[in-house]
């Protein structure tokens, strides 16, 4: 196993119920850590919401460099460097005012795209200082064809007077990673009415053509093809029989041409997707003007979200009041309201997905996730990421004992979780509330815990705790814990999330662990035959076992015999299946 610095070290795990929490808080998230995080969560995040600094001239930005160098692009491709982040004020007098902010956002959005699933979406809050530049940046990273929409949010109903105009709104950009794979949900609508009904149930109609002209025959040739409609065969609802094969007397039906842009639309569905739904969920329809169309039956009981979000529930004043209600004082400037994030979550992800917020601030996103889970019984998980920005000494937050912003977010999640459980304890479905996951694990960035290189053994000898054994001094850095080492090893495995349970195997030894039910980490100082036999007897059989090199004390014969014994016991216990496994050393 190869070593590198600036990994995650588990800092604290909070448990508010009997279940191990699946949500995470990550502290100190510079670009390098973002890339490491990508290894564990590549293409696994359904939704990202971020509320980055608005670049008003007084905001901090996370400064990697004024430009994206070849080395930094290499970071995005997996070649890691040791560049960290530092906070600077991006003043309007700076000649690179917009460039600095965009240079900060660009690599983070590149990694964000990698983290999203193919059907994933991202929402980005911003204001008029950077909305146009951010739109161009997102068009470049996500593709113009994956732009879903721009929300205008009435964040300041009483308006803020800027001299020439009283500003009332902010924005939120909405992009898909891959529009062809993305399906968005609808908001609940108790007053929803349906016009039609069939053997499945009530439904309305929705055009099958794609409304975004960026999807056209040139960009999506596979989505431009004819349906064939039988004008002589209608069902009880007046819908016409359709097919994908030409028959005598049947009419060709293509997607319509955009009246605004005079661009040919394409279908939202490919032929492969359409075939099993012919005359079931997609049918022929005749307009009042006598034109034939292909339409989809929609049975959703909700309503499509509006681009204008103007009600008082989405104002920053509401967000401020929500934080004040939890802490008893105003601790955080302009927090986003819970209702706004709930709406984005409701349309952007389903009830068992993961949401990531890497400008977490006061953790409104986490609060919204827990509250929405309590409402509908969902099992959404959050990952909150925040650099521990210091609170100003004159601020109410600092006076209240919060030295940095991330501490506010952690305490808000803890208090909000307790409050949500208390408020919902009398719900009909009491079991779901009792089992509601409001816990979280906290990780902070730190240097490696493991002494990967022999040269490092000679250094920092006076930094060690005198209670450490000689072998631990050889293998680990000062301040380590066994659980730190295990999580560092976990992070080096691709596709294993940080939320994975880590279990101590006390029946084998007090320093032996297993994660993901497949990887055993044996940190025992001496590996005996009994330990080998017990590891080999684990069910299901581990796919990897990791030992300390020092446990064999440079005794090649002991090491060889131990590995042969492990192999023999593994073969014996796996029976006829003969499963494969690997052994590694640290």
VOGUFI-383357 format. One record per residue (C-alpha): residue number from 0; x, y, z negated. Coordinates in Angstrom, 1 decimal. Layout:
VOGUFI-383357
- NUM:X:Y:Z
...
end
This chain:
VOGUFI-383357
- 0:0.0:0.0:0.0
- 1:1.4:3.4:0.9
- 2:1.3:6.4:-1.4
- 3:0.4:10.0:-1.1
- 4:-0.4:12.8:-3.5
- 5:-3.5:14.9:-4.2
- 6:-5.9:12.1:-4.8
- 7:-9.1:12.0:-6.9
- 8:-8.8:11.2:-10.5
- 9:-11.9:10.3:-12.4
- 10:-12.5:13.1:-14.9
- 11:-15.7:12.1:-16.6
- 12:-18.7:10.0:-16.1
- 13:-22.0:11.0:-17.5
- 14:-24.7:8.4:-18.3
- 15:-28.2:9.6:-19.2
- 16:-29.8:6.2:-18.8
- 17:-28.9:2.5:-18.7
- 18:-28.0:2.5:-15.0
- 19:-24.6:3.6:-13.6
- 20:-25.0:6.8:-11.7
- 21:-24.7:6.9:-8.0
- 22:-24.3:10.7:-7.6
- 23:-21.0:12.5:-7.7
- 24:-19.4:15.8:-8.5
- 25:-16.0:16.4:-7.0
- 26:-13.8:19.3:-8.3
- 27:-11.0:20.9:-6.4
- 28:-11.9:20.0:-2.8
- 29:-9.2:21.3:-0.5
- 30:-8.8:20.3:3.1
- 31:-6.6:17.3:2.4
- 32:-9.1:15.9:-0.2
- 33:-11.8:16.4:2.4
- 34:-9.9:14.1:4.8
- 35:-9.4:11.5:2.1
- 36:-13.1:11.7:1.2
- 37:-13.8:11.1:4.9
- 38:-12.2:7.7:4.6
- 39:-14.8:6.6:2.1
- 40:-17.8:8.3:3.6
- 41:-17.2:8.4:7.3
- 42:-20.6:8.4:9.1
- 43:-22.5:7.7:5.9
- 44:-24.0:11.1:5.0
- 45:-27.6:11.7:6.2
- 46:-27.7:15.4:5.3
- 47:-25.3:18.2:4.5
- 48:-26.4:21.5:3.0
- 49:-23.9:24.3:2.4
- 50:-24.2:27.8:1.2
- 51:-20.6:29.2:2.0
- 52:-19.3:32.6:1.0
- 53:-21.2:35.2:3.2
- 54:-18.1:37.2:4.1
- 55:-19.6:40.5:2.9
- 56:-16.2:42.1:2.4
- 57:-15.9:41.1:-1.3
- 58:-16.2:37.4:-1.2
- 59:-13.6:34.8:-1.9
- 60:-12.8:32.4:0.9
- 61:-10.8:29.2:0.7
- 62:-7.6:30.0:2.5
- 63:-5.7:27.2:4.2
- 64:-4.1:29.4:6.8
- 65:-5.0:32.2:9.2
- 66:-5.2:29.8:12.1
- 67:-5.6:26.1:12.7
- 68:-2.2:24.9:13.5
- 69:-1.2:21.7:15.2
- 70:-0.4:20.2:11.8
- 71:-3.8:21.1:10.5
- 72:-5.5:19.6:13.4
- 73:-3.5:16.5:12.7
- 74:-5.0:16.5:9.2
- 75:-8.4:16.2:10.8
- 76:-7.2:13.2:12.8
- 77:-6.0:11.4:9.7
- 78:-2.3:12.5:9.5
- 79:-2.2:13.9:6.0
- 80:-0.2:16.8:4.7
- 81:0.0:18.4:1.3
- 82:-1.5:21.8:2.1
- 83:-3.9:23.0:-0.7
- 84:-6.4:25.8:-1.0
- 85:-6.2:29.1:-2.7
- 86:-8.7:31.8:-3.2
- 87:-8.3:35.2:-1.6
- 88:-10.7:38.1:-1.1
- 89:-11.5:38.6:2.6
- 90:-11.8:42.4:2.8
- 91:-13.5:44.1:5.8
- 92:-10.4:46.3:6.1
- 93:-8.4:43.2:7.0
- 94:-7.7:43.0:10.7
- 95:-8.5:39.4:10.7
- 96:-11.7:39.8:8.7
- 97:-13.9:37.5:10.9
- 98:-11.1:35.3:12.0
- 99:-10.1:34.4:8.4
- 100:-13.6:33.4:7.5
- 101:-14.0:31.3:10.7
- 102:-10.6:29.7:10.2
- 103:-11.8:28.6:6.7
- 104:-15.0:27.2:8.1
- 105:-13.8:25.4:11.2
- 106:-11.8:22.5:9.7
- 107:-14.5:21.9:7.0
- 108:-17.2:21.7:9.6
- 109:-15.1:19.3:11.7
- 110:-14.8:17.0:8.7
- 111:-18.5:17.5:8.0
- 112:-19.4:16.2:11.5
- 113:-17.3:13.1:10.8
- 114:-19.1:12.5:7.5
- 115:-22.6:12.7:9.1
- 116:-24.4:9.6:10.3
- 117:-25.4:9.6:14.0
- 118:-28.9:10.6:12.9
- 119:-27.5:13.1:10.4
- 120:-28.3:16.8:10.1
- 121:-26.7:19.9:8.6
- 122:-28.2:23.1:7.2
- 123:-25.9:26.1:6.7
- 124:-27.1:29.2:4.9
- 125:-25.6:32.5:6.0
- 126:-26.4:36.2:6.6
- 127:-26.0:38.7:9.4
- 128:-22.3:39.2:8.7
- 129:-21.4:35.9:10.4
- 130:-24.6:34.3:11.7
- 131:-23.7:34.9:15.4
- 132:-20.1:33.8:15.0
- 133:-21.2:30.7:13.0
- 134:-23.7:29.8:15.7
- 135:-20.9:29.8:18.3
- 136:-18.7:27.8:16.0
- 137:-21.3:25.2:15.4
- 138:-22.1:25.0:19.1
- 139:-18.5:24.2:19.7
- 140:-18.3:21.6:16.9
- 141:-21.7:19.9:17.0
- 142:-22.6:20.8:20.6
- 143:-25.1:23.4:21.8
- 144:-27.5:20.5:22.7
- 145:-27.7:19.6:19.0
- 146:-28.9:22.9:17.8
- 147:-32.3:22.4:16.3
- 148:-33.2:25.8:15.0
- 149:-32.6:29.0:13.0
- 150:-34.5:29.6:9.9
- 151:-35.3:33.2:8.8
- 152:-35.7:33.2:5.0
- 153:-37.3:36.0:3.1
- 154:-34.7:36.0:0.4
- 155:-35.3:39.6:-0.9
- 156:-39.1:40.4:-0.7
- 157:-38.5:43.8:-2.3
- 158:-35.7:44.5:0.2
- 159:-32.2:45.7:-0.3
- 160:-31.6:49.3:1.0
- 161:-28.5:49.4:3.1
- 162:-29.1:53.1:4.2
- 163:-30.4:52.6:7.7
- 164:-32.4:49.5:7.1
- 165:-33.9:47.7:4.1
- 166:-32.7:44.1:4.4
- 167:-35.1:41.3:3.4
- 168:-33.9:38.1:4.9
- 169:-31.0:35.6:5.3
- 170:-30.6:32.7:7.7
- 171:-30.1:29.0:7.8
- 172:-28.7:27.2:10.8
- 173:-30.0:23.7:11.5
- 174:-28.0:21.2:13.6
- 175:-28.1:17.5:14.4
- 176:-25.0:15.4:14.9
- 177:-26.7:13.6:17.7
- 178:-30.1:14.9:18.8
- 179:-31.0:11.7:20.6
- 180:-30.6:9.7:17.3
- 181:-32.1:12.3:15.0
- 182:-35.7:12.2:13.7
- 183:-36.8:14.9:11.3
- 184:-39.6:14.5:8.7
- 185:-42.6:16.7:8.1
- 186:-43.6:18.6:5.0
- 187:-46.6:17.4:3.0
- 188:-49.9:18.8:4.3
- 189:-53.0:18.0:2.2
- 190:-55.3:19.7:4.8
- 191:-54.0:17.7:7.8
- 192:-56.8:16.7:10.3
- 193:-56.6:14.1:13.0
- 194:-58.5:14.3:16.3
- 195:-58.2:10.6:17.4
- 196:-58.3:7.2:15.9
- 197:-57.4:3.7:17.2
- 198:-57.1:0.2:15.6
- 199:-54.0:1.3:13.7
- 200:-55.5:4.5:12.3
- 201:-55.9:8.2:12.9
- 202:-53.4:10.2:15.1
- 203:-52.8:13.3:17.0
- 204:-50.8:13.8:20.3
- 205:-47.3:15.1:20.8
- 206:-45.6:15.6:24.2
- 207:-43.0:13.0:25.1
- 208:-40.8:15.4:26.9
- 209:-37.8:17.0:25.1
- 210:-38.5:20.7:24.3
- 211:-34.8:21.7:24.2
- 212:-33.6:22.7:27.8
- 213:-30.1:21.8:26.8
- 214:-31.4:18.2:27.4
- 215:-31.9:18.1:31.2
- 216:-31.3:15.8:34.1
- 217:-27.6:16.9:34.3
- 218:-26.8:16.4:30.6
- 219:-29.1:13.4:30.0
- 220:-29.6:11.6:33.3
- 221:-30.7:8.4:31.5
- 222:-33.7:10.4:30.0
- 223:-35.0:11.5:33.4
- 224:-37.2:8.9:35.1
- 225:-40.9:8.6:36.1
- 226:-43.7:6.9:34.3
- 227:-46.5:5.5:36.5
- 228:-50.1:6.2:35.5
- 229:-53.3:4.4:36.6
- 230:-55.9:7.1:37.1
- 231:-58.7:4.5:37.3
- 232:-58.2:2.9:33.9
- 233:-59.1:4.8:30.7
- 234:-59.6:3.6:27.2
- 235:-62.3:4.7:24.7
- 236:-60.3:7.8:23.7
- 237:-59.9:8.8:27.4
- 238:-56.2:7.8:27.6
- 239:-54.8:6.4:30.8
- 240:-52.9:3.1:31.3
- 241:-49.2:3.7:32.0
- 242:-46.2:1.6:33.0
- 243:-42.6:1.8:34.3
- 244:-43.2:-0.1:37.6
- 245:-44.8:1.5:40.6
- 246:-48.2:0.0:41.6
- 247:-50.7:0.8:44.4
- 248:-52.8:3.8:43.6
- 249:-50.8:4.7:40.5
- 250:-49.5:8.3:40.0
- 251:-45.9:9.3:39.3
- 252:-45.5:11.4:36.1
- 253:-42.3:13.2:35.3
- 254:-41.4:15.6:32.4
- 255:-42.6:19.1:33.0
- 256:-40.4:22.0:34.1
- 257:-39.8:24.8:31.5
- 258:-41.8:27.8:32.5
- 259:-39.5:30.1:30.6
- 260:-36.1:28.9:32.0
- 261:-37.3:27.0:35.1
- 262:-35.3:24.0:34.0
- 263:-36.4:20.5:34.4
- 264:-37.1:18.8:31.0
- 265:-36.3:15.2:30.3
- 266:-38.0:12.6:28.0
- 267:-37.2:12.2:24.4
- 268:-37.3:8.4:24.7
- 269:-35.1:6.2:26.9
- 270:-36.7:3.4:29.0
- 271:-35.5:0.8:26.5
- 272:-37.2:2.6:23.7
- 273:-40.4:3.3:25.7
- 274:-41.0:-0.3:27.0
- 275:-42.4:-1.9:23.8
- 276:-44.6:1.2:23.1
- 277:-46.3:1.4:26.5
- 278:-50.1:1.9:26.0
- 279:-49.6:1.5:22.2
- 280:-47.8:4.6:20.9
- 281:-47.2:6.4:24.3
- 282:-50.2:6.8:26.7
- 283:-51.3:8.8:29.7
- 284:-53.3:12.0:29.1
- 285:-55.1:14.4:31.4
- 286:-55.0:18.1:30.6
- 287:-57.9:20.6:30.9
- 288:-56.2:21.8:34.1
- 289:-56.3:18.2:35.5
- 290:-52.6:17.5:35.2
- 291:-51.4:14.1:34.0
- 292:-49.0:14.0:31.0
- 293:-47.2:11.3:29.0
- 294:-47.9:11.8:25.3
- 295:-46.9:10.1:22.0
- 296:-49.3:9.3:19.2
- 297:-48.2:10.9:16.0
- 298:-49.6:9.6:12.8
- 299:-47.6:11.8:10.4
- 300:-49.7:13.3:7.6
- 301:-47.5:16.3:7.2
- 302:-46.8:19.5:9.0
- 303:-43.8:20.7:11.0
- 304:-41.7:23.2:9.1
- 305:-41.9:26.8:10.3
- 306:-38.8:28.8:11.3
- 307:-40.1:31.7:9.2
- 308:-39.8:31.0:5.5
- 309:-41.4:34.0:3.9
- 310:-43.3:32.9:0.8
- 311:-42.1:34.0:-2.7
- 312:-41.0:30.4:-3.6
- 313:-37.9:30.8:-1.3
- 314:-36.6:34.1:-2.6
- 315:-33.3:34.5:-4.4
- 316:-35.2:36.1:-7.2
- 317:-36.9:32.7:-7.7
- 318:-33.5:31.0:-7.7
- 319:-32.2:33.4:-10.3
- 320:-35.3:32.8:-12.6
- 321:-34.8:29.1:-12.3
- 322:-31.2:29.3:-13.5
- 323:-32.2:31.7:-16.3
- 324:-34.9:29.3:-17.4
- 325:-32.4:26.6:-17.9
- 326:-29.6:28.6:-19.6
- 327:-31.6:31.4:-21.2
- 328:-29.6:34.0:-19.4
- 329:-28.5:35.1:-15.9
- 330:-25.3:33.2:-15.2
- 331:-25.0:33.0:-11.5
- 332:-25.5:35.6:-8.7
- 333:-28.1:34.9:-6.0
- 334:-28.5:31.1:-6.5
- 335:-30.7:29.4:-3.8
- 336:-34.2:28.5:-5.0
- 337:-35.0:24.9:-5.6
- 338:-38.1:25.0:-3.3
- 339:-36.1:26.0:-0.2
- 340:-33.6:23.2:-0.7
- 341:-36.5:20.7:-1.3
- 342:-38.0:21.7:2.0
- 343:-34.8:21.1:3.8
- 344:-34.3:17.8:2.1
- 345:-37.9:16.8:2.9
- 346:-37.4:17.2:6.6
- 347:-33.7:16.3:6.9
- 348:-33.5:13.0:5.0
- 349:-35.5:10.0:3.7
- 350:-35.9:8.9:0.1
- 351:-32.8:6.6:-0.1
- 352:-30.3:8.8:1.7
- 353:-27.2:10.7:0.6
- 354:-26.9:14.5:0.7
- 355:-23.6:16.4:0.5
- 356:-23.1:20.0:-0.6
- 357:-19.4:21.1:-0.4
- 358:-20.1:24.7:-1.6
- 359:-22.1:23.5:-4.6
- 360:-22.1:26.7:-6.7
- 361:-24.7:26.4:-9.4
- 362:-25.8:23.0:-8.1
- 363:-29.2:23.9:-6.8
- 364:-29.0:21.1:-4.3
- 365:-28.5:18.5:-7.1
- 366:-31.4:20.0:-9.0
- 367:-33.6:19.8:-5.9
- 368:-32.7:16.2:-5.3
- 369:-33.5:15.1:-8.9
- 370:-36.8:17.0:-8.9
- 371:-37.9:15.6:-5.5
- 372:-37.0:12.1:-6.6
- 373:-39.2:12.6:-9.7
- 374:-42.1:13.8:-7.5
- 375:-42.1:11.0:-4.9
- 376:-40.2:8.1:-6.6
- 377:-37.3:8.5:-4.1
- 378:-33.7:7.3:-4.7
- 379:-31.8:10.1:-3.0
- 380:-28.2:10.6:-4.1
- 381:-26.2:13.8:-4.1
- 382:-22.5:14.6:-3.8
- 383:-21.6:18.1:-5.1
- 384:-18.2:19.5:-4.3
- 385:-16.9:22.7:-5.8
- 386:-13.6:24.4:-6.3
- 387:-13.3:25.4:-9.9
- 388:-13.4:29.2:-9.2
- 389:-12.9:31.2:-12.4
- 390:-15.7:33.2:-13.8
- 391:-15.0:36.9:-14.4
- 392:-14.2:37.6:-18.0
- 393:-16.9:40.3:-18.1
- 394:-19.6:38.0:-16.7
- 395:-22.4:36.4:-18.8
- 396:-21.2:33.0:-17.7
- 397:-17.7:33.6:-19.2
- 398:-19.2:35.0:-22.4
- 399:-21.4:31.9:-22.5
- 400:-18.4:29.6:-22.6
- 401:-18.1:28.8:-18.8
- 402:-14.6:29.4:-17.6
- 403:-15.3:28.4:-14.0
- 404:-18.3:28.0:-11.7
- 405:-18.1:24.2:-11.5
- 406:-18.7:24.0:-15.3
- 407:-22.0:25.9:-14.7
- 408:-23.0:23.4:-12.0
- 409:-22.3:20.3:-14.2
- 410:-24.2:21.7:-17.2
- 411:-27.1:22.7:-15.0
- 412:-27.4:19.1:-13.6
- 413:-27.3:17.7:-17.1
- 414:-29.9:20.1:-18.5
- 415:-32.1:19.8:-15.4
- 416:-32.0:16.0:-15.5
- 417:-33.1:16.0:-19.1
- 418:-35.8:18.6:-18.4
- 419:-37.2:16.7:-15.4
- 420:-37.4:13.4:-17.3
- 421:-39.1:15.1:-20.2
- 422:-41.7:16.9:-18.0
- 423:-42.5:13.7:-16.1
- 424:-42.6:11.2:-19.0
- 425:-46.4:11.0:-18.9
- 426:-46.6:10.2:-15.1
- 427:-48.7:7.2:-14.0
- 428:-45.6:5.5:-12.7
- 429:-43.6:5.7:-16.0
- 430:-41.1:3.0:-14.9
- 431:-39.8:5.1:-12.0
- 432:-39.3:8.1:-14.3
- 433:-37.6:6.0:-16.9
- 434:-35.2:4.6:-14.2
- 435:-34.8:8.0:-12.5
- 436:-31.0:8.5:-11.9
- 437:-30.1:11.9:-13.3
- 438:-26.5:10.9:-14.1
- 439:-23.3:11.6:-12.3
- 440:-19.7:10.8:-12.1
- 441:-17.2:13.7:-12.1
- 442:-13.9:13.5:-10.2
- 443:-11.2:16.1:-10.1
- 444:-8.2:16.2:-7.7
- 445:-4.8:15.3:-9.1
- 446:-1.5:13.9:-8.1
- 447:-1.1:10.2:-7.7
- 448:-1.1:8.1:-10.9
- 449:1.2:5.4:-9.4
- 450:5.0:5.6:-8.9
- 451:5.1:4.4:-5.3
- 452:8.8:5.2:-4.7
- 453:11.7:3.9:-6.7
- 454:13.4:7.3:-6.7
- 455:10.5:8.6:-8.7
- 456:11.2:6.2:-11.5
- 457:14.3:8.2:-12.6
- 458:12.5:11.5:-12.8
- 459:10.3:13.1:-15.5
- 460:11.4:10.5:-18.1
- 461:10.8:13.0:-20.9
- 462:7.2:13.6:-19.9
- 463:6.1:10.2:-20.9
- 464:4.0:9.4:-23.9
- 465:6.3:7.5:-26.3
- 466:3.5:4.9:-26.8
- 467:3.8:3.8:-23.1
- 468:5.5:0.5:-22.5
- 469:8.6:0.2:-20.4
- 470:6.7:-1.4:-17.6
- 471:4.1:1.3:-17.6
- 472:6.8:3.9:-17.4
- 473:8.2:2.1:-14.3
- 474:4.8:1.9:-12.6
- 475:2.7:4.9:-13.6
- 476:3.0:8.7:-13.9
- 477:2.5:10.6:-17.2
- 478:-1.1:11.1:-18.2
- 479:-2.4:8.1:-16.3
- 480:-5.2:5.8:-17.4
- 481:-6.1:2.4:-16.1
- 482:-9.4:3.6:-14.8
- 483:-7.6:6.4:-12.9
- 484:-5.3:3.9:-11.2
- 485:-8.3:1.7:-10.2
- 486:-10.2:4.6:-8.7
- 487:-7.1:5.7:-6.8
- 488:-6.8:2.3:-5.3
- 489:-10.5:2.4:-4.5
- 490:-10.1:5.7:-2.7
- 491:-7.4:4.2:-0.5
- 492:-9.9:1.6:0.8
- 493:-12.0:2.8:3.7
- 494:-15.7:2.5:3.6
- 495:-16.0:2.0:-0.2
- 496:-17.8:4.9:-1.7
- 497:-16.7:6.6:-5.0
- 498:-20.1:5.7:-6.5
- 499:-19.2:2.0:-6.4
- 500:-19.4:0.4:-9.8
- 501:-16.0:-0.5:-11.4
- 502:-16.3:-3.3:-13.9
- 503:-13.7:-4.4:-16.5
- 504:-13.2:-8.2:-16.5
- 505:-12.6:-8.6:-20.2
- 506:-12.8:-12.4:-19.9
- 507:-9.6:-12.3:-17.9
- 508:-7.8:-9.4:-19.6
- 509:-8.3:-5.9:-21.0
- 510:-6.5:-4.4:-18.0
- 511:-8.2:-6.3:-15.1
- 512:-11.0:-4.7:-13.1
- 513:-13.2:-5.4:-10.1
- 514:-14.9:-3.0:-7.7
- 515:-17.4:-3.5:-4.9
- 516:-17.6:-7.1:-6.2
- 517:-14.7:-8.0:-3.9
- 518:-11.5:-6.2:-4.9
- 519:-9.7:-7.3:-8.1
- 520:-7.1:-5.0:-9.7
- 521:-5.0:-6.7:-12.2
- 522:-2.9:-4.2:-14.3
- 523:-1.8:-6.8:-16.9
- 524:1.9:-6.5:-17.7
- 525:2.3:-10.2:-17.5
- 526:0.5:-12.5:-15.1
- 527:0.0:-16.0:-16.6
- 528:-1.4:-19.2:-15.1
- 529:-4.6:-18.7:-17.1
- 530:-5.1:-15.2:-15.5
- 531:-4.4:-16.7:-12.0
- 532:-6.9:-19.5:-12.6
- 533:-9.6:-17.1:-13.9
- 534:-9.2:-14.7:-11.0
- 535:-9.5:-17.6:-8.5
- 536:-12.7:-18.7:-10.3
- 537:-14.5:-15.4:-9.8
- 538:-17.8:-15.7:-7.8
- 539:-18.2:-14.5:-5.2
- 540:-14.6:-15.0:-4.3
- 541:-12.6:-11.8:-4.1
- 542:-11.4:-10.6:-0.7
- 543:-8.4:-8.9:-2.2
- 544:-6.4:-9.2:-5.4
- 545:-3.9:-6.5:-6.4
- 546:-1.1:-7.1:-8.9
- 547:1.7:-5.1:-10.4
- 548:5.1:-6.0:-9.0
- 549:6.6:-5.5:-12.4
- 550:4.3:-8.2:-13.9
- 551:6.7:-10.7:-12.3
- 552:9.9:-9.0:-13.7
- 553:11.9:-9.4:-10.4
- 554:11.5:-13.2:-10.8
- 555:11.0:-14.3:-7.2
- 556:10.3:-17.9:-8.3
- 557:7.6:-16.8:-10.7
- 558:6.0:-14.6:-8.1
- 559:6.1:-17.3:-5.4
- 560:4.7:-20.0:-7.7
- 561:2.0:-17.7:-9.0
- 562:0.9:-16.9:-5.4
- 563:0.9:-20.6:-4.5
- 564:-1.2:-21.4:-7.5
- 565:-3.6:-18.6:-6.6
- 566:-3.9:-20.0:-3.1
- 567:-4.5:-23.5:-4.2
- 568:-7.2:-22.5:-6.7
- 569:-8.9:-20.2:-4.2
- 570:-9.0:-23.1:-1.7
- 571:-10.4:-25.4:-4.4
- 572:-13.1:-23.0:-5.5
- 573:-14.2:-21.9:-2.1
- 574:-14.9:-25.4:-1.0
- 575:-15.5:-26.1:2.7
- 576:-16.0:-22.4:3.5
- 577:-12.2:-21.7:3.1
- 578:-12.7:-17.9:2.8
- 579:-9.8:-15.6:3.5
- 580:-8.3:-13.2:0.9
- 581:-5.4:-10.9:0.7
- 582:-2.8:-10.1:-2.1
- 583:-1.2:-6.7:-2.5
- 584:1.2:-5.3:-5.0
- 585:1.8:-1.9:-6.6
end
